[in-house]
Amino acid sequence: MGSKLLEMKGVNKRFPGVYALKDVDFTLESGEVHALLGENGAGKSTLIKILGGIYSIDEGKIFIEGNEVQIDNVKDAKSYGISIIHQEIVLVPYLSIAENIYLGQEPLTKSGFVDKKRMFDNAQKFLDDFDLGLSADTLIKNLTVAQQQMIEILKAVSFNANIIVMDEPTSSLSEKEVEFLFKTIRSLKAKGVGIVYISHRMNELLQITDKITVMRDGIYVGTVITKETKIEQLITMMVGRELTNYYVRDFCSLDDIVLSVNNLSKRGVLDNASFELHKGEILGFAGLVGAGRSELMKCIFGLDSFDNGEVFVNGEKLIITNPNDAIKNKIAYVTENRKEEGLFLIKSVQYNVTIKVLHEFLKFFRVNSKYENNMTNNYIRELSIKTPNTKQLVGNLSGGNQQKVLIARWLATKPRILILDEPTRGVDVGAKAEIYAIMNQLVREGVSIIMISSELPEVINMSDRIAVMYKGKVQKMLNREQFNQETIMYYATGGN
């Protein structure tokens, strides 16, 4: 690590009725990976948006390599060598990889036209250098979420930025792709690039960062040297109290089989996938990106069709052609992509919670508003959803509270089988602990849960059993005494 690349001093930012940042300091040195850590709503994203020119600064100063600068817009930020990889993918789906990488900065011919050959050749060289195995003319819409995330990273790296901000860069990546990302980060460090790294995955922070700055409620809490700190200390700094019993589980004997999936197949996606789910258990699903975990659950829930196989609930064979068939059989599915596939962000908390059970308070074309309000308030209370009121727009809530609203919607359908696809993705440690407690309470009440997760500590600590998938099939079913990361990865990579 060398000289100071970035200093942000006494940064303040207000929104109507909210003090988002108050006298925040942050420093980044060349060749350093410096994490920003805090619960959802702590001010991390606001600070980064000021650095990236998306928000204006109210008070405070910004220095780049010792010189005070004013960043009024995104163009200013880029001119100072600042590149931001946002948590939400912002690629254009119907343009190619090359067109996305060079969007707004296309190379031109002498006559002023876009030099497509040079653009595609350069993009292909980037892809080959990073060994992504992709063609530069592939449309973004044809890539997986993980591949799109890698293109976002490549786009930021491609313009020789001195300061790169990575906001939850591994949220959609498999273990193998995370290793590749970390290799890329170490390569950038060696070139003197400074990286601001935002993640809720504590183990990642300990592995890849040099320093960690913690924020809480828009205020700077402190900065620690990574190798000199422990996870427990970071959690205490984040939440302002000791967070005990992080993983909340009451393990009990497995009862009757409530769901049987036999030889489910879908050409190119699923290969005779089979498993059983017991009453009152959490069955974890592990595997690399592309193993078919989400695809399998979408087939069970009726979002996708399958070619062959059978699904039984409580011993009765189901014909599921759409999600309504699944819901009638008390199956619920919380998608991994809450913003695109789950929530109505411009609608209220109440709308989002009750949309699947409208029939309960509709009578003769009149809505029983009191019943609807009571139901919403009950879930707000039971799931500890932090919202001013039931009419608050879901898009204005933190990620953790958005996730709990989505869970509340499906709990309102009174499911007996609950499928949770990446239930804590992009959620801070405090909200994670609350979601784990909710899951534990549900299985105590006899609900059976299928949990897909890319976080192995989460799968290991919350599951009664773990199904490991590989290339569309359930490669291995593990009991608790067999749980460890090495065993899971062995079967996830094709071990037999």
Secondary structure as GFF3:
##gff-version 3
##sequence-region A 1 496
A	DSSP	beta_strand	4	15	.	.	.	ID=ss1
A	DSSP	beta_strand	18	29	.	.	.	ID=ss2
A	DSSP	beta_strand	33	37	.	.	.	ID=ss3
A	DSSP	alpha_helix	44	51	.	.	.	ID=ss4
A	DSSP	beta_strand	59	64	.	.	.	ID=ss5
A	DSSP	beta_strand	67	69	.	.	.	ID=ss6
A	DSSP	alpha_helix	74	79	.	.	.	ID=ss7
A	DSSP	beta_strand	82	85	.	.	.	ID=ss8
A	DSSP	alpha_helix	97	101	.	.	.	ID=ss9
A	DSSP	alpha_helix	116	129	.	.	.	ID=ss10
A	DSSP	three_ten_helix	140	142	.	.	.	ID=ss11
A	DSSP	alpha_helix	145	157	.	.	.	ID=ss12
A	DSSP	beta_strand	163	167	.	.	.	ID=ss13
A	DSSP	alpha_helix	175	190	.	.	.	ID=ss14
A	DSSP	beta_strand	194	198	.	.	.	ID=ss15
A	DSSP	alpha_helix	202	208	.	.	.	ID=ss16
A	DSSP	beta_strand	211	216	.	.	.	ID=ss17
A	DSSP	beta_strand	219	225	.	.	.	ID=ss18
A	DSSP	three_ten_helix	226	228	.	.	.	ID=ss19
A	DSSP	alpha_helix	231	239	.	.	.	ID=ss20
A	DSSP	beta_strand	257	266	.	.	.	ID=ss21
A	DSSP	beta_strand	270	278	.	.	.	ID=ss22
A	DSSP	beta_strand	282	286	.	.	.	ID=ss23
A	DSSP	alpha_helix	293	301	.	.	.	ID=ss24
A	DSSP	beta_strand	308	313	.	.	.	ID=ss25
A	DSSP	beta_strand	316	317	.	.	.	ID=ss26
A	DSSP	alpha_helix	323	328	.	.	.	ID=ss27
A	DSSP	beta_strand	331	334	.	.	.	ID=ss28
A	DSSP	pi_helix	338	342	.	.	.	ID=ss29
A	DSSP	alpha_helix	349	354	.	.	.	ID=ss30
A	DSSP	three_ten_helix	355	360	.	.	.	ID=ss31
A	DSSP	beta_strand	362	363	.	.	.	ID=ss32
A	DSSP	beta_strand	366	367	.	.	.	ID=ss33
A	DSSP	alpha_helix	369	382	.	.	.	ID=ss34
A	DSSP	three_ten_helix	394	396	.	.	.	ID=ss35
A	DSSP	alpha_helix	399	411	.	.	.	ID=ss36
A	DSSP	beta_strand	417	421	.	.	.	ID=ss37
A	DSSP	alpha_helix	429	444	.	.	.	ID=ss38
A	DSSP	beta_strand	448	452	.	.	.	ID=ss39
A	DSSP	alpha_helix	456	462	.	.	.	ID=ss40
A	DSSP	beta_strand	465	470	.	.	.	ID=ss41
A	DSSP	beta_strand	473	479	.	.	.	ID=ss42
A	DSSP	three_ten_helix	480	482	.	.	.	ID=ss43
A	DSSP	alpha_helix	485	492	.	.	.	ID=ss44
###
